[in-house]
Amino acid sequence: MLIIEDDPTMLRGLEDNFQLKGYHVRTAWDGEQGLNTALTEKPDIIILDIMLPKIDGYDVCAFIRKRNLDMPIIMLTAKNRELDIVRGLNLGVDDYLTKPFSIKELLARAEAFIRRRRCQNEPTVYRFGSCELDTERCTLTRDAKEISLTPGEFDMLRLFVSRAGCALTNDEILNAVWGYSRFISSRDVDRFVASLRNKIEPDALNPSFIHSIADIGYRFDLPQTDGNSANN
């Protein structure tokens, strides 16, 4: 991701918070540097301040869109006039936050955009063992019989299969599935995993797919022999 912000204190704070969430962060303190970085590195998402030296945020956004780059752009502004917001949206900004803002809200919005972008490129059908997860129809079958999933279980399983082979912390799972909910805790993640294992594992006590990683979280292994496919 790329953060373009001329306030050094805010820039460092944003960089630290996103890095703590596992993002690879590039930064720029003026519009010219930020635009060059955006065009050469094509980040997954851009956090963009309006008031910048050399080139303001409006022009940065406009030039990015003229180059047909479609990464999400979240604009940060100290202004709250409707015309300023409308101008940004008309230029291709996807979302905006008015300073001062909640860093948790910014993190949640950024994650939502990245999750949506990832979903656009992911397969629609995943097969593992005797199970088939159809992310387009929102169904799970096991031995050709449909298995009922709660919304949280479905979103968690979708996260696991789309990030197969990756170690995910409980916090990463929690934030990706539920955002910054005050009502879901790390222990709830463990309970949802236990429920999923009972529904997809041949032996829930000796899981083949959802593996626990001590002091970290979980990893989903998607057997290559079973494969996964996309039906578009």
Residue pairs with C-beta under 8 A, 6 or more apart in sequence:
1 18
1 23
1 24
1 25
1 26
1 43
1 44
1 45
1 46
1 47
1 110
2 25
2 26
2 27
2 28
2 34
2 37
2 38
2 41
2 43
2 45
2 46
2 47
3 11
3 14
3 15
3 18
3 25
3 26
3 27
3 28
3 46
3 47
4 27
4 28
4 29
4 30
4 31
4 33
4 34
4 38
4 46
4 47
4 48
4 49
4 52
4 57
4 60
5 11
5 14
5 27
5 29
5 47
5 49
5 52
5 76
6 29
6 30
6 49
6 51
6 52
6 53
7 49
8 29
11 27
11 29
13 103
14 47
14 103
14 106
15 25
15 27
17 103
17 107
18 25
18 107
18 110
19 25
21 107
21 111
21 172
21 175
22 172
26 37
26 41
26 43
28 34
28 37
29 53
30 52
30 53
30 54
30 55
31 52
31 53
31 54
31 55
31 56
31 57
31 59
31 60
32 53
32 54
32 55
33 54
34 46
34 48
34 52
34 55
34 60
35 55
35 60
35 63
35 64
37 43
38 46
38 60
38 64
38 69
38 71
39 64
39 67
39 69
42 69
42 71
43 71
44 71
44 72
44 114
44 117
45 71
45 72
45 73
45 74
45 110
45 113
45 114
45 117
46 64
46 71
46 72
46 73
46 74
47 74
47 76
47 106
47 110
48 57
48 60
48 61
48 73
48 74
48 75
48 76
48 93
49 57
49 75
49 76
49 77
50 56
50 57
50 58
50 75
50 76
50 77
50 78
50 79
50 84
50 88
51 57
51 77
51 78
52 60
57 75
57 77
57 88
58 87
58 88
58 91
61 73
61 75
61 88
61 91
61 92
61 93
62 91
62 92
64 71
64 73
64 92
65 91
65 92
71 117
72 94
72 95
72 110
72 113
72 114
72 117
73 92
73 93
73 94
73 95
74 93
74 94
74 95
74 96
74 97
74 106
74 109
74 110
74 113
75 88
75 93
75 95
75 96
75 97
76 96
76 97
76 99
76 101
77 84
77 85
77 88
77 96
77 97
77 98
77 99
78 98
78 99
79 85
79 98
80 98
85 96
88 96
89 96
94 113
95 109
95 113
97 105
97 106
97 109
104 180
105 180
107 175
107 180
108 175
108 179
108 180
111 175
111 176
111 179
112 179
115 176
118 162
119 135
119 162
122 135
122 162
122 230
123 135
123 228
123 229
123 230
123 231
124 134
124 135
124 136
124 230
124 231
124 232
125 132
125 133
125 134
125 135
125 136
125 228
125 229
125 230
125 231
126 132
126 133
126 135
126 161
126 222
126 228
126 229
127 133
127 226
127 227
127 228
127 229
128 161
128 200
128 209
128 222
128 223
128 226
128 228
129 200
129 202
129 208
129 209
129 223
129 226
130 142
130 143
130 202
131 140
131 141
131 142
131 147
131 200
132 140
132 141
132 142
133 139
133 140
133 157
133 158
133 161
134 140
134 141
135 158
136 231
138 154
139 146
140 146
140 147
140 149
140 154
140 157
140 199
140 200
141 147
142 199
142 200
147 199
147 200
149 157
149 199
150 195
152 177
152 178
152 192
153 192
153 195
153 196
153 199
155 176
155 177
156 173
156 177
156 189
156 192
156 193
156 196
157 196
157 200
159 168
159 173
159 176
159 177
160 168
160 209
160 210
160 218
160 220
161 220
161 222
161 228
163 220
164 220
164 221
164 222
165 219
165 220
165 221
165 222
166 219
166 220
167 213
167 216
167 217
167 218
167 219
168 176
168 217
168 218
168 219
169 216
169 217
170 186
170 189
170 190
170 217
170 218
171 186
171 217
172 217
173 189
173 217
173 218
174 181
174 184
174 185
174 186
174 188
174 189
178 184
189 217
193 210
193 218
194 204
196 210
197 204
197 207
197 210
198 204
200 209
200 210
201 207
201 208
201 209
201 210
202 208
208 221
208 223
209 220
209 221
209 222
210 218
210 219
210 220
211 218
211 219
211 220
211 221
212 218
213 219
222 228
